[in-house]
Amino acid sequence: MKLSATRLFPLLLVFALALLSFWLERTLREEQKPPSLRRHDPDFLVENFTLSKFNAAGALEATLAAAKMVHYPDDNSTELLAPRIVHSKPGEPRLRLSAERGTLSHDGEEVFLYGDVQLLREGGAGYAEARMHTSFLHLVSGKSLVRTDREVTIAEPERLLSARGMEYRNDTRQLFLREQVRGRFAPNAKK
């Protein structure tokens, strides 16, 4: 079977019309979006707020406060200025975190902190107070997990640790240091 120009022309015409229809549909769909969804403009801004999260028994689990929160509808992102977090699940050491800025996940379960990140794990029965400092920290609230892939310094009363990359599980108090680990330990005092 030979394809002649008279047989090929209608097929090419139908194909061109299908491409044109596809292009028009995509263009019209993009124009129907509100202008705020086509640009990275905030839809709301909150200043000096505090948000508290409680468990099913009514016990306070976490508090998030910030100087400013800005939400963007185009990508559903939330930015925080000067965030402060207190993570206080029952049965776990209390964590206090602060940073220069941060972002919040869509469901609010994850917080990404940037710039001069400070973490204080309060002391308790069997464990000392610990202070961590880094430039970036990822907090996963539901898993009681904090982690970073950047340089981190951890100071306790008689020891100082530094590493590149860290993961800390607050519920089990397990600390994993990734690489370039260095430590300084004070000698035990003889009684």
Legacy VTK file of the C-alpha trace (Angstrom):
# vtk DataFile Version 3.0
C-alpha trace
ASCII
DATASET POLYDATA
POINTS 191 float
0.000 0.000 0.000
1.465 3.284 -1.109
0.932 6.505 0.760
0.179 9.277 -1.649
-0.055 12.986 -0.922
-3.844 12.855 -1.156
-4.001 10.157 1.545
-1.330 11.703 3.788
-2.756 15.261 3.766
-5.923 14.483 5.830
-3.851 12.598 8.431
-1.431 15.508 8.806
-4.344 17.955 9.027
-6.027 15.938 11.832
-2.695 15.671 13.677
-2.122 19.456 13.404
-5.654 20.147 14.674
-5.091 17.812 17.663
-1.855 19.632 18.569
-3.576 23.014 18.249
-6.453 21.842 20.473
-3.997 20.574 23.099
-2.083 23.875 23.082
-5.298 25.955 23.368
-6.607 23.836 26.254
-3.331 24.216 28.207
-3.222 27.976 27.574
-6.814 28.518 28.694
-6.318 26.378 31.811
-3.287 28.490 32.813
-5.217 31.746 32.281
-8.115 30.523 34.446
-5.874 30.251 37.520
-6.121 33.225 39.847
-3.163 35.606 39.493
-1.976 34.746 43.018
-1.449 31.105 41.946
0.632 32.153 38.940
2.981 34.303 41.065
4.762 33.660 44.331
2.662 36.155 46.316
1.623 35.547 49.932
-2.044 35.016 50.709
-1.680 35.650 54.435
0.813 36.977 56.929
0.750 36.573 60.716
3.000 38.472 63.111
3.986 37.534 66.675
1.968 34.348 66.938
2.072 31.219 69.087
0.634 27.882 68.025
0.180 25.043 70.542
-0.346 21.358 69.774
-1.998 19.003 72.280
-2.259 15.205 72.274
-5.521 13.239 72.662
-5.204 13.297 76.474
-4.965 17.093 76.461
-1.246 17.286 77.310
0.825 19.934 75.560
3.171 18.360 72.980
4.638 21.310 71.099
4.583 25.075 70.844
5.625 27.044 67.771
6.108 30.800 67.995
7.602 33.210 65.480
7.971 36.905 64.799
6.347 36.437 61.393
4.725 33.672 59.325
4.064 34.060 55.597
2.058 31.534 53.525
2.315 31.237 49.719
-0.595 29.509 47.931
1.211 28.732 44.647
3.403 26.041 46.243
1.627 25.874 49.648
4.839 26.849 51.445
5.054 28.588 54.811
8.052 30.681 55.846
8.876 31.633 59.434
10.948 34.518 60.747
12.727 33.997 64.096
10.941 30.716 64.937
11.021 29.301 68.467
9.846 25.757 69.160
9.303 23.925 72.421
8.862 20.173 71.925
7.522 18.682 75.164
5.996 15.266 74.602
5.205 13.430 77.855
7.976 11.024 78.855
10.615 12.752 76.699
13.174 15.429 77.528
11.946 18.916 76.628
13.583 20.428 73.524
13.832 24.164 72.942
14.806 25.251 69.430
15.391 28.659 67.880
16.696 29.915 64.541
16.853 32.995 62.341
14.303 31.621 59.872
12.460 28.446 58.994
9.925 26.745 56.765
6.981 24.586 57.716
5.821 21.470 55.821
2.319 21.336 54.331
0.960 19.206 57.193
2.884 21.076 59.915
4.707 17.935 61.109
8.124 18.971 59.794
10.041 22.173 60.418
13.224 23.189 58.601
15.329 25.690 60.547
18.076 27.849 59.015
20.715 30.229 60.341
22.161 30.122 63.861
20.056 27.149 64.944
20.195 26.556 68.701
18.771 23.453 70.380
18.585 22.970 74.138
17.669 19.557 75.529
16.743 20.105 79.140
18.355 17.828 81.719
16.454 15.269 83.732
16.775 12.004 85.610
19.863 10.245 84.296
20.835 12.725 81.602
22.468 16.142 81.576
21.427 19.293 79.790
22.769 19.429 76.212
23.152 22.349 73.806
23.458 21.911 70.040
24.428 24.534 67.493
24.284 24.248 63.694
23.304 26.233 60.594
20.450 23.920 59.523
18.160 21.519 61.375
15.257 19.343 60.242
12.694 18.564 62.972
10.208 15.716 62.420
7.772 16.221 65.278
5.840 12.946 65.039
9.032 10.868 65.218
10.752 12.990 67.898
13.650 13.312 65.456
16.070 16.146 64.670
18.767 15.869 62.023
21.239 17.874 60.026
23.793 17.276 57.303
25.843 20.330 58.312
28.481 21.030 60.956
27.074 20.593 64.459
28.481 21.213 67.934
27.033 19.448 70.977
27.994 20.659 74.453
27.225 18.885 77.716
28.704 19.729 81.154
31.782 17.493 80.818
32.036 16.868 77.079
32.090 18.688 73.763
31.334 16.917 70.470
31.462 18.202 66.917
30.676 16.462 63.639
29.371 16.918 60.149
25.882 15.414 60.096
23.830 14.329 63.082
20.600 12.556 63.923
19.057 12.680 67.398
15.989 10.723 68.532
14.504 12.412 71.571
12.208 9.539 72.564
15.153 7.091 72.956
17.862 9.774 73.491
20.001 8.159 70.774
22.557 10.393 69.066
24.154 9.409 65.749
27.081 11.466 64.451
27.875 10.983 60.748
31.419 12.030 59.843
34.412 14.132 60.920
33.528 13.399 64.551
35.680 15.057 67.204
35.204 15.024 70.958
36.656 16.439 74.141
35.824 14.723 77.425
36.685 15.958 80.911
38.460 13.399 83.072
36.482 11.779 85.861
37.150 13.395 89.208
38.597 10.912 91.738
36.718 10.705 94.994
LINES 1 192
191 0 1 2 3 4 5 6 7 8 9 10 11 12 13 14 15 16 17 18 19 20 21 22 23 24 25 26 27 28 29 30 31 32 33 34 35 36 37 38 39 40 41 42 43 44 45 46 47 48 49 50 51 52 53 54 55 56 57 58 59 60 61 62 63 64 65 66 67 68 69 70 71 72 73 74 75 76 77 78 79 80 81 82 83 84 85 86 87 88 89 90 91 92 93 94 95 96 97 98 99 100 101 102 103 104 105 106 107 108 109 110 111 112 113 114 115 116 117 118 119 120 121 122 123 124 125 126 127 128 129 130 131 132 133 134 135 136 137 138 139 140 141 142 143 144 145 146 147 148 149 150 151 152 153 154 155 156 157 158 159 160 161 162 163 164 165 166 167 168 169 170 171 172 173 174 175 176 177 178 179 180 181 182 183 184 185 186 187 188 189 190
